[in-house]
């Protein structure tokens, strides 16, 4: 279930930023803290945000799930 919530939140965010969700990369964030997971997503997709910025953008969306 957690994986599907992550994909529901992160996938649209990536699309908005011109990136394509790769479900094969999702395993990298399993078992990580939110901060660690955010850093992994940012690095894997080359997003131009700090970890704190990314978390502040996606945390409200997670709360809605």
PDBQT receptor file of N, H, CA, C and O in Angstrom, charges set to zero:
ATOM      1  N   UNK A   1       0.818  -1.195   0.000  1.00  0.00    +0.000 N 
ATOM      2  CA  UNK A   1       0.000   0.000   0.000  1.00  0.00    +0.000 C 
ATOM      3  C   UNK A   1       0.863   1.262   0.000  1.00  0.00    +0.000 C 
ATOM      4  O   UNK A   1       0.582   2.209  -0.734  1.00  0.00    +0.000 OA
ATOM      5  N   UNK A   2       1.918   1.274   0.827  1.00  0.00    +0.000 N 
ATOM      6  H   UNK A   2       2.147   0.505   1.423  1.00  0.00    +0.000 HD
ATOM      7  CA  UNK A   2       2.765   2.468   0.892  1.00  0.00    +0.000 C 
ATOM      8  C   UNK A   2       3.363   2.783  -0.466  1.00  0.00    +0.000 C 
ATOM      9  O   UNK A   2       3.481   3.949  -0.841  1.00  0.00    +0.000 OA
ATOM     10  N   UNK A   3       3.743   1.746  -1.206  1.00  0.00    +0.000 N 
ATOM     11  H   UNK A   3       3.647   0.799  -0.901  1.00  0.00    +0.000 HD
ATOM     12  CA  UNK A   3       4.325   1.974  -2.524  1.00  0.00    +0.000 C 
ATOM     13  C   UNK A   3       3.346   2.672  -3.449  1.00  0.00    +0.000 C 
ATOM     14  O   UNK A   3       3.736   3.556  -4.213  1.00  0.00    +0.000 OA
ATOM     15  N   UNK A   4       2.072   2.284  -3.389  1.00  0.00    +0.000 N 
ATOM     16  H   UNK A   4       1.755   1.567  -2.768  1.00  0.00    +0.000 HD
ATOM     17  CA  UNK A   4       1.095   2.903  -4.271  1.00  0.00    +0.000 C 
ATOM     18  C   UNK A   4       0.845   4.356  -3.880  1.00  0.00    +0.000 C 
ATOM     19  O   UNK A   4       0.613   5.197  -4.749  1.00  0.00    +0.000 OA
ATOM     20  N   UNK A   5       0.890   4.660  -2.591  1.00  0.00    +0.000 N 
ATOM     21  H   UNK A   5       1.078   3.977  -1.886  1.00  0.00    +0.000 HD
ATOM     22  CA  UNK A   5       0.723   6.041  -2.143  1.00  0.00    +0.000 C 
ATOM     23  C   UNK A   5       1.905   6.871  -2.631  1.00  0.00    +0.000 C 
ATOM     24  O   UNK A   5       1.724   7.990  -3.111  1.00  0.00    +0.000 OA
ATOM     25  N   UNK A   6       3.108   6.329  -2.511  1.00  0.00    +0.000 N 
ATOM     26  H   UNK A   6       3.255   5.420  -2.121  1.00  0.00    +0.000 HD
ATOM     27  CA  UNK A   6       4.300   7.041  -2.988  1.00  0.00    +0.000 C 
ATOM     28  C   UNK A   6       4.180   7.316  -4.480  1.00  0.00    +0.000 C 
ATOM     29  O   UNK A   6       4.445   8.432  -4.927  1.00  0.00    +0.000 OA
ATOM     30  N   UNK A   7       3.785   6.318  -5.250  1.00  0.00    +0.000 N 
ATOM     31  H   UNK A   7       3.569   5.411  -4.887  1.00  0.00    +0.000 HD
ATOM     32  CA  UNK A   7       3.678   6.549  -6.694  1.00  0.00    +0.000 C 
ATOM     33  C   UNK A   7       2.574   7.545  -7.016  1.00  0.00    +0.000 C 
ATOM     34  O   UNK A   7       2.709   8.326  -7.957  1.00  0.00    +0.000 OA
ATOM     35  N   UNK A   8       1.480   7.534  -6.252  1.00  0.00    +0.000 N 
ATOM     36  H   UNK A   8       1.370   6.900  -5.488  1.00  0.00    +0.000 HD
ATOM     37  CA  UNK A   8       0.388   8.488  -6.487  1.00  0.00    +0.000 C 
ATOM     38  C   UNK A   8       0.813   9.919  -6.196  1.00  0.00    +0.000 C 
ATOM     39  O   UNK A   8       0.275  10.854  -6.790  1.00  0.00    +0.000 OA
ATOM     40  N   UNK A   9       1.759  10.105  -5.302  1.00  0.00    +0.000 N 
ATOM     41  H   UNK A   9       2.196   9.346  -4.819  1.00  0.00    +0.000 HD
ATOM     42  CA  UNK A   9       2.216  11.441  -4.931  1.00  0.00    +0.000 C 
ATOM     43  C   UNK A   9       3.420  11.866  -5.775  1.00  0.00    +0.000 C 
ATOM     44  O   UNK A   9       3.447  12.969  -6.321  1.00  0.00    +0.000 OA
ATOM     45  N   UNK A  10       4.402  10.990  -5.875  1.00  0.00    +0.000 N 
ATOM     46  H   UNK A  10       4.380  10.094  -5.432  1.00  0.00    +0.000 HD
ATOM     47  CA  UNK A  10       5.653  11.345  -6.547  1.00  0.00    +0.000 C 
ATOM     48  C   UNK A  10       5.500  11.370  -8.062  1.00  0.00    +0.000 C 
ATOM     49  O   UNK A  10       6.058  12.246  -8.723  1.00  0.00    +0.000 OA
ATOM     50  N   UNK A  11       4.763  10.435  -8.613  1.00  0.00    +0.000 N 
ATOM     51  H   UNK A  11       4.309   9.724  -8.077  1.00  0.00    +0.000 HD
ATOM     52  CA  UNK A  11       4.613  10.376 -10.081  1.00  0.00    +0.000 C 
ATOM     53  C   UNK A  11       4.059  11.677 -10.663  1.00  0.00    +0.000 C 
ATOM     54  O   UNK A  11       4.658  12.213 -11.596  1.00  0.00    +0.000 OA
ATOM     55  N   UNK A  12       2.944  12.209 -10.158  1.00  0.00    +0.000 N 
ATOM     56  H   UNK A  12       2.457  11.774  -9.400  1.00  0.00    +0.000 HD
ATOM     57  CA  UNK A  12       2.444  13.480 -10.703  1.00  0.00    +0.000 C 
ATOM     58  C   UNK A  12       3.429  14.631 -10.514  1.00  0.00    +0.000 C 
ATOM     59  O   UNK A  12       3.531  15.508 -11.371  1.00  0.00    +0.000 OA
ATOM     60  N   UNK A  13       4.151  14.631  -9.400  1.00  0.00    +0.000 N 
ATOM     61  H   UNK A  13       4.069  13.918  -8.704  1.00  0.00    +0.000 HD
ATOM     62  CA  UNK A  13       5.140  15.667  -9.158  1.00  0.00    +0.000 C 
ATOM     63  C   UNK A  13       6.242  15.604 -10.223  1.00  0.00    +0.000 C 
ATOM     64  O   UNK A  13       6.671  16.630 -10.749  1.00  0.00    +0.000 OA
ATOM     65  N   UNK A  14       6.686  14.392 -10.527  1.00  0.00    +0.000 N 
ATOM     66  H   UNK A  14       6.338  13.558 -10.100  1.00  0.00    +0.000 HD
ATOM     67  CA  UNK A  14       7.723  14.225 -11.550  1.00  0.00    +0.000 C 
ATOM     68  C   UNK A  14       7.223  14.680 -12.913  1.00  0.00    +0.000 C 
ATOM     69  O   UNK A  14       7.938  15.357 -13.652  1.00  0.00    +0.000 OA
ATOM     70  N   UNK A  15       5.999  14.306 -13.240  1.00  0.00    +0.000 N 
ATOM     71  H   UNK A  15       5.418  13.756 -12.640  1.00  0.00    +0.000 HD
ATOM     72  CA  UNK A  15       5.421  14.691 -14.532  1.00  0.00    +0.000 C 
ATOM     73  C   UNK A  15       5.374  16.217 -14.650  1.00  0.00    +0.000 C 
ATOM     74  O   UNK A  15       5.703  16.772 -15.698  1.00  0.00    +0.000 OA
ATOM     75  N   UNK A  16       4.965  16.892 -13.571  1.00  0.00    +0.000 N 
ATOM     76  H   UNK A  16       4.697  16.441 -12.719  1.00  0.00    +0.000 HD
ATOM     77  CA  UNK A  16       4.918  18.353 -13.580  1.00  0.00    +0.000 C 
ATOM     78  C   UNK A  16       6.299  18.962 -13.806  1.00  0.00    +0.000 C 
ATOM     79  O   UNK A  16       6.421  20.088 -14.288  1.00  0.00    +0.000 OA
ATOM     80  N   UNK A  17       7.330  18.207 -13.454  1.00  0.00    +0.000 N 
ATOM     81  H   UNK A  17       7.231  17.292 -13.063  1.00  0.00    +0.000 HD
ATOM     82  CA  UNK A  17       8.702  18.679 -13.594  1.00  0.00    +0.000 C 
ATOM     83  C   UNK A  17       9.397  18.092 -14.824  1.00  0.00    +0.000 C 
ATOM     84  O   UNK A  17      10.623  18.120 -14.931  1.00  0.00    +0.000 OA
ATOM     85  N   UNK A  18       8.592  17.560 -15.753  1.00  0.00    +0.000 N 
ATOM     86  H   UNK A  18       7.596  17.537 -15.666  1.00  0.00    +0.000 HD
ATOM     87  CA  UNK A  18       9.134  17.066 -17.008  1.00  0.00    +0.000 C 
ATOM     88  C   UNK A  18       9.890  15.756 -16.920  1.00  0.00    +0.000 C 
ATOM     89  O   UNK A  18      10.699  15.445 -17.794  1.00  0.00    +0.000 OA
ATOM     90  N   UNK A  19       9.637  14.992 -15.883  1.00  0.00    +0.000 N 
ATOM     91  H   UNK A  19       8.979  15.245 -15.173  1.00  0.00    +0.000 HD
ATOM     92  CA  UNK A  19      10.319  13.703 -15.689  1.00  0.00    +0.000 C 
ATOM     93  C   UNK A  19       9.323  12.569 -15.858  1.00  0.00    +0.000 C 
ATOM     94  O   UNK A  19       8.112  12.767 -15.759  1.00  0.00    +0.000 OA
ATOM     95  N   UNK A  20       9.842  11.395 -16.109  1.00  0.00    +0.000 N 
ATOM     96  H   UNK A  20      10.826  11.234 -16.189  1.00  0.00    +0.000 HD
ATOM     97  CA  UNK A  20       9.010  10.207 -16.277  1.00  0.00    +0.000 C 
ATOM     98  C   UNK A  20       9.235   9.268 -15.100  1.00  0.00    +0.000 C 
ATOM     99  O   UNK A  20      10.373   8.912 -14.792  1.00  0.00    +0.000 OA
ATOM    100  N   UNK A  21       8.156   8.870 -14.446  1.00  0.00    +0.000 N 
ATOM    101  H   UNK A  21       7.232   9.160 -14.695  1.00  0.00    +0.000 HD
ATOM    102  CA  UNK A  21       8.204   7.947 -13.311  1.00  0.00    +0.000 C 
ATOM    103  C   UNK A  21       8.758   6.613 -13.772  1.00  0.00    +0.000 C 
ATOM    104  O   UNK A  21       8.318   6.070 -14.785  1.00  0.00    +0.000 OA
ATOM    105  N   UNK A  22       9.714   6.086 -13.037  1.00  0.00    +0.000 N 
ATOM    106  H   UNK A  22      10.071   6.527 -12.213  1.00  0.00    +0.000 HD
ATOM    107  CA  UNK A  22      10.289   4.768 -13.309  1.00  0.00    +0.000 C 
ATOM    108  C   UNK A  22      10.006   3.894 -12.100  1.00  0.00    +0.000 C 
ATOM    109  O   UNK A  22      10.660   4.023 -11.065  1.00  0.00    +0.000 OA
ATOM    110  N   UNK A  23       9.031   3.006 -12.232  1.00  0.00    +0.000 N 
ATOM    111  H   UNK A  23       8.499   2.901 -13.072  1.00  0.00    +0.000 HD
ATOM    112  CA  UNK A  23       8.637   2.173 -11.085  1.00  0.00    +0.000 C 
ATOM    113  C   UNK A  23       9.778   1.274 -10.616  1.00  0.00    +0.000 C 
ATOM    114  O   UNK A  23       9.765   0.808  -9.476  1.00  0.00    +0.000 OA
ATOM    115  N   UNK A  24      10.753   1.026 -11.471  1.00  0.00    +0.000 N 
ATOM    116  H   UNK A  24      10.764   1.405 -12.397  1.00  0.00    +0.000 HD
ATOM    117  CA  UNK A  24      11.893   0.188 -11.079  1.00  0.00    +0.000 C 
ATOM    118  C   UNK A  24      12.779   0.894 -10.053  1.00  0.00    +0.000 C 
ATOM    119  O   UNK A  24      13.532   0.242  -9.331  1.00  0.00    +0.000 OA
ATOM    120  N   UNK A  25      12.693   2.218  -9.988  1.00  0.00    +0.000 N 
ATOM    121  H   UNK A  25      12.081   2.748 -10.575  1.00  0.00    +0.000 HD
ATOM    122  CA  UNK A  25      13.482   2.965  -9.011  1.00  0.00    +0.000 C 
ATOM    123  C   UNK A  25      12.779   3.058  -7.663  1.00  0.00    +0.000 C 
ATOM    124  O   UNK A  25      13.400   3.436  -6.669  1.00  0.00    +0.000 OA
ATOM    125  N   UNK A  26      11.516   2.725  -7.616  1.00  0.00    +0.000 N 
ATOM    126  H   UNK A  26      11.011   2.418  -8.423  1.00  0.00    +0.000 HD
ATOM    127  CA  UNK A  26      10.734   2.882  -6.389  1.00  0.00    +0.000 C 
ATOM    128  C   UNK A  26      11.293   2.059  -5.234  1.00  0.00    +0.000 C 
ATOM    129  O   UNK A  26      11.179   2.461  -4.077  1.00  0.00    +0.000 OA
ATOM    130  N   UNK A  27      11.890   0.923  -5.534  1.00  0.00    +0.000 N 
ATOM    131  H   UNK A  27      11.983   0.597  -6.474  1.00  0.00    +0.000 HD
ATOM    132  CA  UNK A  27      12.419   0.063  -4.467  1.00  0.00    +0.000 C 
ATOM    133  C   UNK A  27      13.503   0.769  -3.646  1.00  0.00    +0.000 C 
ATOM    134  O   UNK A  27      13.737   0.404  -2.493  1.00  0.00    +0.000 OA
ATOM    135  N   UNK A  28      14.158   1.763  -4.221  1.00  0.00    +0.000 N 
ATOM    136  H   UNK A  28      13.968   2.059  -5.157  1.00  0.00    +0.000 HD
ATOM    137  CA  UNK A  28      15.243   2.450  -3.527  1.00  0.00    +0.000 C 
ATOM    138  C   UNK A  28      14.770   3.208  -2.288  1.00  0.00    +0.000 C 
ATOM    139  O   UNK A  28      15.554   3.433  -1.366  1.00  0.00    +0.000 OA
ATOM    140  N   UNK A  29      13.509   3.599  -2.256  1.00  0.00    +0.000 N 
ATOM    141  H   UNK A  29      12.871   3.416  -3.004  1.00  0.00    +0.000 HD
ATOM    142  CA  UNK A  29      13.016   4.396  -1.137  1.00  0.00    +0.000 C 
ATOM    143  C   UNK A  29      12.332   3.560  -0.054  1.00  0.00    +0.000 C 
ATOM    144  O   UNK A  29      11.992   4.081   1.008  1.00  0.00    +0.000 OA
ATOM    145  N   UNK A  30      12.133   2.287  -0.314  1.00  0.00    +0.000 N 
ATOM    146  H   UNK A  30      12.409   1.864  -1.177  1.00  0.00    +0.000 HD
ATOM    147  CA  UNK A  30      11.470   1.415   0.656  1.00  0.00    +0.000 C 
ATOM    148  C   UNK A  30      12.333   1.299   1.913  1.00  0.00    +0.000 C 
ATOM    149  O   UNK A  30      13.523   0.991   1.842  1.00  0.00    +0.000 OA
ATOM    150  N   UNK A  31      11.717   1.549   3.048  1.00  0.00    +0.000 N 
ATOM    151  H   UNK A  31      10.750   1.799   3.106  1.00  0.00    +0.000 HD
ATOM    152  CA  UNK A  31      12.405   1.427   4.321  1.00  0.00    +0.000 C 
ATOM    153  C   UNK A  31      13.246   2.637   4.696  1.00  0.00    +0.000 C 
ATOM    154  O   UNK A  31      13.921   2.625   5.725  1.00  0.00    +0.000 OA
ATOM    155  N   UNK A  32      13.216   3.666   3.887  1.00  0.00    +0.000 N 
ATOM    156  H   UNK A  32      12.668   3.677   3.051  1.00  0.00    +0.000 HD
ATOM    157  CA  UNK A  32      13.994   4.875   4.158  1.00  0.00    +0.000 C 
ATOM    158  C   UNK A  32      13.142   5.888   4.932  1.00  0.00    +0.000 C 
ATOM    159  O   UNK A  32      11.913   5.843   4.897  1.00  0.00    +0.000 OA
ATOM    160  N   UNK A  33      13.812   6.780   5.615  1.00  0.00    +0.000 N 
ATOM    161  H   UNK A  33      14.811   6.816   5.643  1.00  0.00    +0.000 HD
ATOM    162  CA  UNK A  33      13.095   7.880   6.257  1.00  0.00    +0.000 C 
ATOM    163  C   UNK A  33      12.589   8.796   5.152  1.00  0.00    +0.000 C 
ATOM    164  O   UNK A  33      13.096   8.740   4.031  1.00  0.00    +0.000 OA
ATOM    165  N   UNK A  34      11.608   9.632   5.441  1.00  0.00    +0.000 N 
ATOM    166  H   UNK A  34      11.196   9.678   6.351  1.00  0.00    +0.000 HD
ATOM    167  CA  UNK A  34      11.144  10.560   4.404  1.00  0.00    +0.000 C 
ATOM    168  C   UNK A  34      12.278  11.433   3.844  1.00  0.00    +0.000 C 
ATOM    169  O   UNK A  34      12.326  11.689   2.641  1.00  0.00    +0.000 OA
ATOM    170  N   UNK A  35      13.178  11.882   4.706  1.00  0.00    +0.000 N 
ATOM    171  H   UNK A  35      13.140  11.674   5.683  1.00  0.00    +0.000 HD
ATOM    172  CA  UNK A  35      14.292  12.720   4.262  1.00  0.00    +0.000 C 
ATOM    173  C   UNK A  35      15.213  11.947   3.316  1.00  0.00    +0.000 C 
ATOM    174  O   UNK A  35      15.610  12.458   2.269  1.00  0.00    +0.000 OA
ATOM    175  N   UNK A  36      15.548  10.713   3.696  1.00  0.00    +0.000 N 
ATOM    176  H   UNK A  36      15.225  10.298   4.546  1.00  0.00    +0.000 HD
ATOM    177  CA  UNK A  36      16.409   9.873   2.845  1.00  0.00    +0.000 C 
ATOM    178  C   UNK A  36      15.726   9.579   1.511  1.00  0.00    +0.000 C 
ATOM    179  O   UNK A  36      16.356   9.648   0.455  1.00  0.00    +0.000 OA
ATOM    180  N   UNK A  37      14.443   9.253   1.564  1.00  0.00    +0.000 N 
ATOM    181  H   UNK A  37      13.931   9.197   2.421  1.00  0.00    +0.000 HD
ATOM    182  CA  UNK A  37      13.701   8.939   0.345  1.00  0.00    +0.000 C 
ATOM    183  C   UNK A  37      13.644  10.149  -0.583  1.00  0.00    +0.000 C 
ATOM    184  O   UNK A  37      13.806  10.012  -1.796  1.00  0.00    +0.000 OA
ATOM    185  N   UNK A  38      13.413  11.328  -0.017  1.00  0.00    +0.000 N 
ATOM    186  H   UNK A  38      13.281  11.439   0.968  1.00  0.00    +0.000 HD
ATOM    187  CA  UNK A  38      13.356  12.544  -0.820  1.00  0.00    +0.000 C 
ATOM    188  C   UNK A  38      14.698  12.795  -1.508  1.00  0.00    +0.000 C 
ATOM    189  O   UNK A  38      14.739  13.138  -2.689  1.00  0.00    +0.000 OA
ATOM    190  N   UNK A  39      15.785  12.624  -0.773  1.00  0.00    +0.000 N 
ATOM    191  H   UNK A  39      15.752  12.345   0.187  1.00  0.00    +0.000 HD
ATOM    192  CA  UNK A  39      17.115  12.821  -1.344  1.00  0.00    +0.000 C 
ATOM    193  C   UNK A  39      17.368  11.853  -2.494  1.00  0.00    +0.000 C 
ATOM    194  O   UNK A  39      17.975  12.229  -3.497  1.00  0.00    +0.000 OA
ATOM    195  N   UNK A  40      16.911  10.617  -2.359  1.00  0.00    +0.000 N 
ATOM    196  H   UNK A  40      16.418  10.312  -1.544  1.00  0.00    +0.000 HD
ATOM    197  CA  UNK A  40      17.080   9.616  -3.413  1.00  0.00    +0.000 C 
ATOM    198  C   UNK A  40      16.296  10.011  -4.657  1.00  0.00    +0.000 C 
ATOM    199  O   UNK A  40      16.824   9.953  -5.768  1.00  0.00    +0.000 OA
ATOM    200  N   UNK A  41      15.047  10.411  -4.479  1.00  0.00    +0.000 N 
ATOM    201  H   UNK A  41      14.619  10.459  -3.577  1.00  0.00    +0.000 HD
ATOM    202  CA  UNK A  41      14.216  10.823  -5.619  1.00  0.00    +0.000 C 
ATOM    203  C   UNK A  41      14.851  12.014  -6.331  1.00  0.00    +0.000 C 
ATOM    204  O   UNK A  41      14.934  12.033  -7.560  1.00  0.00    +0.000 OA
ATOM    205  N   UNK A  42      15.296  12.999  -5.572  1.00  0.00    +0.000 N 
ATOM    206  H   UNK A  42      15.229  12.984  -4.574  1.00  0.00    +0.000 HD
ATOM    207  CA  UNK A  42      15.905  14.187  -6.171  1.00  0.00    +0.000 C 
ATOM    208  C   UNK A  42      17.139  13.833  -6.982  1.00  0.00    +0.000 C 
ATOM    209  O   UNK A  42      17.338  14.346  -8.083  1.00  0.00    +0.000 OA
ATOM    210  N   UNK A  43      17.963  12.955  -6.435  1.00  0.00    +0.000 N 
ATOM    211  H   UNK A  43      17.802  12.538  -5.540  1.00  0.00    +0.000 HD
ATOM    212  CA  UNK A  43      19.184  12.554  -7.144  1.00  0.00    +0.000 C 
ATOM    213  C   UNK A  43      18.869  11.711  -8.375  1.00  0.00    +0.000 C 
ATOM    214  O   UNK A  43      19.410  11.951  -9.454  1.00  0.00    +0.000 OA
ATOM    215  N   UNK A  44      18.001  10.731  -8.211  1.00  0.00    +0.000 N 
ATOM    216  H   UNK A  44      17.562  10.536  -7.335  1.00  0.00    +0.000 HD
ATOM    217  CA  UNK A  44      17.674   9.831  -9.325  1.00  0.00    +0.000 C 
ATOM    218  C   UNK A  44      17.071  10.559 -10.520  1.00  0.00    +0.000 C 
ATOM    219  O   UNK A  44      17.320  10.192 -11.668  1.00  0.00    +0.000 OA
ATOM    220  N   UNK A  45      16.279  11.588 -10.247  1.00  0.00    +0.000 N 
ATOM    221  H   UNK A  45      16.076  11.887  -9.314  1.00  0.00    +0.000 HD
ATOM    222  CA  UNK A  45      15.576  12.282 -11.325  1.00  0.00    +0.000 C 
ATOM    223  C   UNK A  45      16.188  13.643 -11.663  1.00  0.00    +0.000 C 
ATOM    224  O   UNK A  45      15.680  14.352 -12.531  1.00  0.00    +0.000 OA
ATOM    225  N   UNK A  46      17.270  14.009 -10.985  1.00  0.00    +0.000 N 
ATOM    226  H   UNK A  46      17.682  13.433 -10.279  1.00  0.00    +0.000 HD
ATOM    227  CA  UNK A  46      17.946  15.259 -11.280  1.00  0.00    +0.000 C 
ATOM    228  C   UNK A  46      17.071  16.487 -11.089  1.00  0.00    +0.000 C 
ATOM    229  O   UNK A  46      17.120  17.425 -11.884  1.00  0.00    +0.000 OA
ATOM    230  N   UNK A  47      16.277  16.475 -10.039  1.00  0.00    +0.000 N 
ATOM    231  H   UNK A  47      16.237  15.713  -9.393  1.00  0.00    +0.000 HD
ATOM    232  CA  UNK A  47      15.383  17.599  -9.769  1.00  0.00    +0.000 C 
ATOM    233  C   UNK A  47      16.141  18.737  -9.074  1.00  0.00    +0.000 C 
ATOM    234  O   UNK A  47      17.014  18.488  -8.243  1.00  0.00    +0.000 OA
ATOM    235  N   UNK A  48      15.806  19.970  -9.414  1.00  0.00    +0.000 N 
ATOM    236  H   UNK A  48      15.096  20.172 -10.089  1.00  0.00    +0.000 HD
ATOM    237  CA  UNK A  48      16.566  21.121  -8.919  1.00  0.00    +0.000 C 
ATOM    238  C   UNK A  48      16.095  21.682  -7.571  1.00  0.00    +0.000 C 
ATOM    239  O   UNK A  48      16.063  22.897  -7.381  1.00  0.00    +0.000 OA
ATOM    240  N   UNK A  49      15.738  20.817  -6.659  1.00  0.00    +0.000 N 
ATOM    241  H   UNK A  49      15.764  19.829  -6.813  1.00  0.00    +0.000 HD
ATOM    242  CA  UNK A  49      15.237  21.255  -5.363  1.00  0.00    +0.000 C 
ATOM    243  C   UNK A  49      16.140  20.722  -4.255  1.00  0.00    +0.000 C 
ATOM    244  O   UNK A  49      16.812  19.703  -4.416  1.00  0.00    +0.000 OA
ATOM    245  N   UNK A  50      16.141  21.429  -3.133  1.00  0.00    +0.000 N 
ATOM    246  H   UNK A  50      15.595  22.257  -3.002  1.00  0.00    +0.000 HD
ATOM    247  CA  UNK A  50      16.803  20.874  -1.954  1.00  0.00    +0.000 C 
ATOM    248  C   UNK A  50      15.859  19.813  -1.370  1.00  0.00    +0.000 C 
ATOM    249  O   UNK A  50      14.675  19.768  -1.704  1.00  0.00    +0.000 OA
ATOM    250  N   UNK A  51      16.391  18.987  -0.519  1.00  0.00    +0.000 N 
ATOM    251  H   UNK A  51      17.353  19.024  -0.248  1.00  0.00    +0.000 HD
ATOM    252  CA  UNK A  51      15.567  17.960   0.115  1.00  0.00    +0.000 C 
ATOM    253  C   UNK A  51      14.438  18.608   0.908  1.00  0.00    +0.000 C 
ATOM    254  O   UNK A  51      13.304  18.130   0.887  1.00  0.00    +0.000 OA
ATOM    255  N   UNK A  52      14.748  19.688   1.602  1.00  0.00    +0.000 N 
ATOM    256  H   UNK A  52      15.669  20.077   1.619  1.00  0.00    +0.000 HD
ATOM    257  CA  UNK A  52      13.741  20.375   2.406  1.00  0.00    +0.000 C 
ATOM    258  C   UNK A  52      12.631  20.959   1.527  1.00  0.00    +0.000 C 
ATOM    259  O   UNK A  52      11.450  20.866   1.864  1.00  0.00    +0.000 OA
ATOM    260  N   UNK A  53      13.020  21.559   0.400  1.00  0.00    +0.000 N 
ATOM    261  H   UNK A  53      13.979  21.634   0.127  1.00  0.00    +0.000 HD
ATOM    262  CA  UNK A  53      12.022  22.120  -0.515  1.00  0.00    +0.000 C 
ATOM    263  C   UNK A  53      11.105  21.026  -1.050  1.00  0.00    +0.000 C 
ATOM    264  O   UNK A  53       9.884  21.183  -1.085  1.00  0.00    +0.000 OA
ATOM    265  N   UNK A  54      11.704  19.928  -1.462  1.00  0.00    +0.000 N 
ATOM    266  H   UNK A  54      12.696  19.801  -1.434  1.00  0.00    +0.000 HD
ATOM    267  CA  UNK A  54      10.938  18.809  -2.014  1.00  0.00    +0.000 C 
ATOM    268  C   UNK A  54       9.947  18.286  -0.981  1.00  0.00    +0.000 C 
ATOM    269  O   UNK A  54       8.773  18.076  -1.283  1.00  0.00    +0.000 OA
ATOM    270  N   UNK A  55      10.431  18.079   0.234  1.00  0.00    +0.000 N 
ATOM    271  H   UNK A  55      11.385  18.250   0.480  1.00  0.00    +0.000 HD
ATOM    272  CA  UNK A  55       9.542  17.584   1.292  1.00  0.00    +0.000 C 
ATOM    273  C   UNK A  55       8.411  18.563   1.574  1.00  0.00    +0.000 C 
ATOM    274  O   UNK A  55       7.278  18.142   1.811  1.00  0.00    +0.000 OA
ATOM    275  N   UNK A  56       8.697  19.854   1.552  1.00  0.00    +0.000 N 
ATOM    276  H   UNK A  56       9.617  20.196   1.360  1.00  0.00    +0.000 HD
ATOM    277  CA  UNK A  56       7.642  20.831   1.827  1.00  0.00    +0.000 C 
ATOM    278  C   UNK A  56       6.594  20.845   0.716  1.00  0.00    +0.000 C 
ATOM    279  O   UNK A  56       5.441  21.201   0.958  1.00  0.00    +0.000 OA
ATOM    280  N   UNK A  57       6.985  20.461  -0.494  1.00  0.00    +0.000 N 
ATOM    281  H   UNK A  57       7.922  20.172  -0.691  1.00  0.00    +0.000 HD
ATOM    282  CA  UNK A  57       6.033  20.424  -1.609  1.00  0.00    +0.000 C 
ATOM    283  C   UNK A  57       5.180  19.160  -1.615  1.00  0.00    +0.000 C 
ATOM    284  O   UNK A  57       4.001  19.210  -1.966  1.00  0.00    +0.000 OA
ATOM    285  N   UNK A  58       5.768  18.023  -1.227  1.00  0.00    +0.000 N 
ATOM    286  H   UNK A  58       6.725  17.982  -0.941  1.00  0.00    +0.000 HD
ATOM    287  CA  UNK A  58       5.009  16.773  -1.331  1.00  0.00    +0.000 C 
ATOM    288  C   UNK A  58       4.320  16.351  -0.042  1.00  0.00    +0.000 C 
ATOM    289  O   UNK A  58       3.365  15.575  -0.084  1.00  0.00    +0.000 OA
ATOM    290  N   UNK A  59       4.780  16.842   1.095  1.00  0.00    +0.000 N 
ATOM    291  H   UNK A  59       5.555  17.472   1.130  1.00  0.00    +0.000 HD
ATOM    292  CA  UNK A  59       4.170  16.434   2.374  1.00  0.00    +0.000 C 
ATOM    293  C   UNK A  59       2.673  16.737   2.432  1.00  0.00    +0.000 C 
ATOM    294  O   UNK A  59       1.908  15.878   2.870  1.00  0.00    +0.000 OA
ATOM    295  N   UNK A  60       2.221  17.928   2.006  1.00  0.00    +0.000 N 
ATOM    296  H   UNK A  60       2.843  18.626   1.651  1.00  0.00    +0.000 HD
ATOM    297  CA  UNK A  60       0.775  18.168   2.030  1.00  0.00    +0.000 C 
ATOM    298  C   UNK A  60      -0.006  17.194   1.149  1.00  0.00    +0.000 C 
ATOM    299  O   UNK A  60      -1.139  16.838   1.474  1.00  0.00    +0.000 OA
ATOM    300  N   UNK A  61       0.574  16.772   0.066  1.00  0.00    +0.000 N 
ATOM    301  H   UNK A  61       1.494  17.061  -0.198  1.00  0.00    +0.000 HD
ATOM    302  CA  UNK A  61      -0.098  15.834  -0.839  1.00  0.00    +0.000 C 
ATOM    303  C   UNK A  61      -0.195  14.454  -0.170  1.00  0.00    +0.000 C 
ATOM    304  O   UNK A  61      -1.219  13.782  -0.289  1.00  0.00    +0.000 OA
ATOM    305  N   UNK A  62       0.858  14.033   0.526  1.00  0.00    +0.000 N 
ATOM    306  H   UNK A  62       1.691  14.578   0.623  1.00  0.00    +0.000 HD
ATOM    307  CA  UNK A  62       0.821  12.766   1.260  1.00  0.00    +0.000 C 
ATOM    308  C   UNK A  62      -0.285  12.797   2.316  1.00  0.00    +0.000 C 
ATOM    309  O   UNK A  62      -0.968  11.798   2.540  1.00  0.00    +0.000 OA
ATOM    310  N   UNK A  63      -0.453  13.930   2.950  1.00  0.00    +0.000 N 
ATOM    311  H   UNK A  63       0.101  14.742   2.768  1.00  0.00    +0.000 HD
ATOM    312  CA  UNK A  63      -1.470  14.060   3.995  1.00  0.00    +0.000 C 
ATOM    313  C   UNK A  63      -2.878  13.858   3.456  1.00  0.00    +0.000 C 
ATOM    314  O   UNK A  63      -3.774  13.443   4.191  1.00  0.00    +0.000 OA
ATOM    315  N   UNK A  64      -3.073  14.148   2.184  1.00  0.00    +0.000 N 
ATOM    316  H   UNK A  64      -2.345  14.485   1.587  1.00  0.00    +0.000 HD
ATOM    317  CA  UNK A  64      -4.384  13.982   1.554  1.00  0.00    +0.000 C 
ATOM    318  C   UNK A  64      -4.678  12.528   1.191  1.00  0.00    +0.000 C 
ATOM    319  O   UNK A  64      -5.830  12.180   0.935  1.00  0.00    +0.000 OA
ATOM    320  N   UNK A  65      -3.665  11.684   1.164  1.00  0.00    +0.000 N 
ATOM    321  H   UNK A  65      -2.728  11.966   1.372  1.00  0.00    +0.000 HD
ATOM    322  CA  UNK A  65      -3.830  10.290   0.730  1.00  0.00    +0.000 C 
ATOM    323  C   UNK A  65      -4.388   9.424   1.826  1.00  0.00    +0.000 C 
ATOM    324  O   UNK A  65      -4.587   8.226   1.626  1.00  0.00    +0.000 OA
TER     325      UNK A  65
